[in-house]
Amino acid sequence: MKKTGAGTPDAYSFTFANTLTNITSGSAIPNHRYAYDSAGNLTNLLSSTATNRFIYSAQNKLVRIEDRGFTNEVLYDSQNRVRRGSGVNI
């Protein structure tokens, strides 16, 4: 799939399971790469400005996001709603 707007067209790559794997904008090299676990959870996002890692519980709930030495813990209430995130430098 390609999107054309102001400037260079963007190209999006997907797997057969319809999960986004790459976004290429302005060059032949992907600008954003995505990786998923066997449950379909996003586990890594790599770009020129960020390297994000997403960690999930055994129940497939997002519990932590790591990005270049910074960690954000995701906390849930008793009804499994996101209560808050707490950023911590590691």
N, C-alpha and C positions, 0 to 999 in steps of 0.2 A: 504494500500500500504506500502511496506517496501523497504528501500534502504540499500544495504550492500556495504560498502567500507572498508577502513582501520579501524579496530576496531569494535565496537558494531553496529549492524544494527539499523537504525532509523525507527520508525513507524509513519505514518501520518494518522490522522483521519479526515474525511470529513462528512458534513451533506448531506441530500438527495438533497439539492440544489447545491451541489458540492463546498461548501465553506470550507476552512481549519479550523478545530477547535482545534487540538492538534498536537504537535510534541513530540514524546517520544524518547529519546536517552539514552541508557545505563541503564535504570531502568524501572520499571512498572509505575512510576509516570510521567505524562506529564511534559516536560521541558518548553514548550511554550504553552500557551492557547490563543485562538483568539475568539473575540466576534464581532458580526455584528448587525447593526440596521435593521429595516424592509425594507430599500432601498438597503441593501446589502453592505453598507459602513462598513469598519473595524472601530470599536469603541474602542476596548481595545486589548492590547497585554500584556500578563503577562508572565514573565520569571523569572528565579532566579536572574537575574541582572537588570531587567527593568520592570517598570509598566507604559506603555504608554497608553495615552488616546487621541483619535482622535475626534475632534469636526468639524462638518460640518454645512454649511449654509443651508437655506431653499431650495437652488438650488442644494444641494448635492455636493458642492465644499468644499474641505478640507480647513478650515480656521485657525485651531490651533492644535498643538500637545503638550501635557503636559507629562512630565516625571520627577517625584520626585523633584518637586519644580522648574523645568525649563520649560519655555513655549516658543514655536517657532510659531510665527504668519506667516501664508502663505498669501502673497499678490499677486493679479492678475492684469494684464494690461487690457486695454479696449477690447482686443480680447480673454479674458479669459485664457491667458497663465500665468503660474506662473512667477511672476516678481522677487520676492525675499522672503526669510524668514528672520524674525528678531528675534533672540533669546533674551529672557528677563528672568531674575531670578525673581521668585515670592515667 
